[in-house]
Amino acid sequence: MAKVPDLFEDLKTCYSENEEYSSEIDQLTLNQKSFYDASYDTLHEDCMGKFTSLSTKETSKTSQFTFKESVVVVAGNGKVLKKRRLSFNKVLTDDDLEAVANDPEEEIIQPRLAAHSSQSNMKYSFQRVVKQYCILNDTLHQTIIRDTSGPYLMAAALHDLDQAVKFDMGAYTSNDESKFPVTLRISKTRLFLSAQNEDEPVLLKEMPETPKVIRDETNLLFFWESHGTKNYFKSVTHPMLFIATMQERPVHMARGQPSITDFEIIGKQP
């Protein structure tokens, strides 16, 4: 006759194993708590240009690490130059720190400039008007017109193009030769299209004149991209957003579908 397994014995074994595992977890938790409760010293001036570890207060030259930690090398101006990740339970000596500082193959930390910061330093200079009295039609053959309810634009099917908004397109210089920044001004007015956040209506902003140089008012600029008969206007301020249309909605900023972001330009060059 086959032997029936002793379920109670199995449960007892599992409980014993779980108890040991729980004990290990509790010990790790205590170690982590001691790390978070530790206080840290500020970086003194005499540490500049030397190697140092990001550890808690130490009186010994040898540091005992019980968690994953970084070692960094700091320049004279306080800039972090190198870093190394350490494993658990690794004893780090002064010789190890010296090796980090002198190892040419260590990871060099390159400065990262935020895109917004870089964008704010750009200067766009006016060149010339590249199109005058042009009309924008979307792929549904809707034409951009003025919205009578406010300083907005709409897209509508027209039989009489006299109601369509005519635009003058002004070209500006760019540090990136692959991009072509332009402004869109309603012809014979001082109203310029101004990009907003995603899904927000494009505004009409009145300017005293065509800006000769644009630094901060980048909402007025759009990168014009042309692919055959399709034309796209990407916001300089919000590079992921395009001028877009949608039925029964104002002209707005969108990433793409379900909004329509490509237009046919009907007009002439000056």
Salt bridges, closest charged atoms under 4 A:
ASP37 OD2 - LYS33 NZ 2.71
ASP103 OD2 - ARG84 NH2 3.84
GLU106 OE2 - ARG84 NH2 2.36
ASP168 OD2 - ARG185 NH2 2.81
GLU198 OE1 - ARG255 NE 3.22
GLU217 OE1 - LYS205 NZ 2.66
GLU225 OE2 - LYS234 NZ 3.21
